[in-house]
Amino acid sequence: MDVFTPNTGQSKNLITGEERAELRGRIPIRGDKGRFNGSKSDGAGGGSPKKGVDNSGGSGIIKATPEQRKKFIKDIKGTKAADGTVIQSMIPHNADRMIERGISSDTVKDVLSNPTSTYHGNKPNRKCVQKGNIRLVYETSGLMITAILLEDD
């Protein structure tokens, strides 16, 4: 009975204890000084996308300007959530993501103040509120974490 360990590239027979090196999946490519220079697929996956599949240029993402980000954060600050938490700060990157997702500051304020669902987050100091297809995550310290745009059912 053999067990393969992917991070070491070794196989070990659990009955005999015999170990052997194997190449599975991606094959490391080493440069002239033995340094790792990337990898090449042996057909087990990876590779380039098919022609005509990459739509990243036409994604419709709205790029936030520094002025939009600043205004968005200013609009959110001071909003009181349904549980009494006052939003005091927001990481600029998170404001960019909300703007890119087309979620307005007015929508964020409405969901915070009038959620249809409220529940605990993934950490003890985090809260989640939801209204429609918008879910917000914030900390009880007043830090706005993110807004998630849920898919319609």
C-alpha positions as CSV (number, residue, x, y, z in Angstrom):
1,M,0.0,0.0,0.0
2,D,1.6,3.2,-1.2
3,V,1.0,6.7,0.1
4,F,2.1,9.8,-2.0
5,T,3.1,13.0,-0.3
6,P,2.7,15.8,-2.8
7,N,4.7,18.5,-1.0
8,T,7.8,16.2,-1.0
9,G,7.1,14.3,-4.1
10,Q,7.8,11.0,-2.2
11,S,5.9,7.8,-2.1
12,K,6.2,5.4,0.8
13,N,5.0,1.8,1.0
14,L,3.4,1.5,4.4
15,I,4.0,-2.2,4.6
16,T,7.7,-2.4,3.6
17,G,8.7,1.2,4.5
18,E,10.3,1.6,1.1
19,E,10.4,5.3,-0.1
20,R,10.8,6.5,-3.6
21,A,10.7,9.9,-5.4
22,E,8.0,10.3,-8.0
23,L,7.1,13.1,-10.4
24,R,3.4,13.7,-10.5
25,G,1.4,16.7,-11.7
26,R,3.7,19.7,-12.2
27,I,7.4,19.2,-13.0
28,P,9.8,21.8,-11.4
29,I,12.1,23.6,-13.8
30,R,15.4,24.5,-12.3
31,G,17.7,27.2,-13.7
32,D,21.4,26.9,-14.3
33,K,22.2,27.6,-10.6
34,G,19.7,25.1,-9.3
35,R,17.1,27.7,-8.4
36,F,13.4,27.0,-9.0
37,N,12.3,28.9,-12.1
38,G,8.6,27.8,-12.3
39,S,7.0,24.6,-13.5
40,K,5.7,22.8,-16.5
41,S,2.6,20.7,-16.6
42,D,2.9,17.0,-17.5
43,G,-0.7,17.0,-18.6
44,A,-2.2,16.7,-15.2
45,G,-3.8,20.2,-15.3
46,G,-2.8,23.9,-15.5
47,G,-2.0,25.4,-18.8
48,S,-3.4,28.4,-20.6
49,P,-7.1,29.2,-21.0
50,K,-8.7,28.3,-24.3
51,K,-8.7,31.0,-27.0
52,G,-11.8,33.2,-26.8
53,V,-12.6,32.3,-23.2
54,D,-10.7,35.2,-21.4
55,N,-13.3,37.9,-20.8
56,S,-11.2,39.9,-18.2
57,G,-11.1,43.0,-20.5
58,G,-14.9,43.2,-20.6
59,S,-15.8,42.4,-17.0
60,G,-17.8,45.6,-16.4
61,I,-15.8,46.3,-13.1
62,I,-16.0,49.9,-12.0
63,K,-12.6,51.2,-11.0
64,A,-12.7,53.4,-8.0
65,T,-10.8,56.7,-8.1
66,P,-9.1,58.0,-4.9
67,E,-11.8,60.7,-4.7
68,Q,-14.6,58.1,-4.9
69,R,-13.0,56.0,-2.2
70,K,-12.6,58.9,0.1
71,K,-16.2,60.0,-0.3
72,F,-17.5,56.4,0.1
73,I,-15.6,56.0,3.4
74,K,-16.8,59.4,4.6
75,D,-20.4,58.5,3.8
76,I,-20.2,55.2,5.7
77,K,-18.5,56.6,8.8
78,G,-20.9,57.3,11.6
79,T,-23.6,55.0,10.4
80,K,-25.3,53.1,13.3
81,A,-25.9,49.4,12.7
82,A,-29.0,47.7,14.0
83,D,-27.1,46.3,17.0
84,G,-25.9,49.8,18.0
85,T,-22.4,49.5,16.6
86,V,-21.2,52.8,15.0
87,I,-19.0,52.3,11.9
88,Q,-15.9,54.3,12.6
89,S,-13.5,53.1,9.9
90,M,-13.1,51.2,6.7
91,I,-10.0,49.8,5.0
92,P,-9.6,51.7,1.7
93,H,-9.2,48.4,-0.3
94,N,-12.6,47.2,1.0
95,A,-14.2,50.5,-0.1
96,D,-12.7,49.9,-3.6
97,R,-14.2,46.4,-3.7
98,M,-17.7,47.7,-2.8
99,I,-17.5,50.4,-5.4
100,E,-16.3,47.9,-8.0
101,R,-19.2,45.6,-7.1
102,G,-21.6,48.5,-7.7
103,I,-22.7,48.7,-4.1
104,S,-23.5,52.3,-3.1
105,S,-22.8,53.9,0.3
106,D,-26.5,54.5,0.6
107,T,-27.2,50.8,0.1
108,V,-24.5,49.9,2.8
109,K,-26.1,52.4,5.2
110,D,-29.6,50.9,4.6
111,V,-28.5,47.3,5.1
112,L,-26.6,48.2,8.3
113,S,-29.6,50.1,9.7
114,N,-32.4,47.9,8.5
115,P,-31.3,44.4,7.9
116,T,-33.7,41.5,7.3
117,S,-31.1,39.0,8.8
118,T,-28.5,39.4,11.5
119,Y,-26.0,36.7,12.6
120,H,-22.6,36.2,14.0
121,G,-19.5,36.4,11.8
122,N,-16.6,34.0,11.5
123,K,-14.8,35.5,14.5
124,P,-16.2,36.4,17.9
125,N,-16.0,40.2,17.3
126,R,-17.6,40.1,13.8
127,K,-21.2,40.6,12.8
128,C,-23.1,39.9,9.6
129,V,-26.2,41.7,8.4
130,Q,-28.1,41.0,5.3
131,K,-30.9,42.6,3.2
132,G,-31.9,41.2,-0.2
133,N,-28.7,40.1,-1.9
134,I,-26.3,42.3,0.0
135,R,-24.4,40.9,3.0
136,L,-22.2,43.1,5.1
137,V,-19.5,42.0,7.6
138,Y,-18.3,44.4,10.3
139,E,-16.5,44.3,13.6
140,T,-18.1,45.3,16.9
141,S,-15.2,47.8,17.2
142,G,-16.7,49.7,14.3
143,L,-14.5,48.5,11.5
144,M,-16.4,47.8,8.3
145,I,-14.9,44.6,6.8
146,T,-16.7,44.0,3.5
147,A,-19.9,43.8,1.5
148,I,-20.8,40.6,-0.4
149,L,-23.0,40.7,-3.4
150,L,-24.9,37.4,-3.3
151,E,-26.3,35.7,-6.4
152,D,-30.0,35.8,-6.8
153,D,-31.7,32.4,-6.3
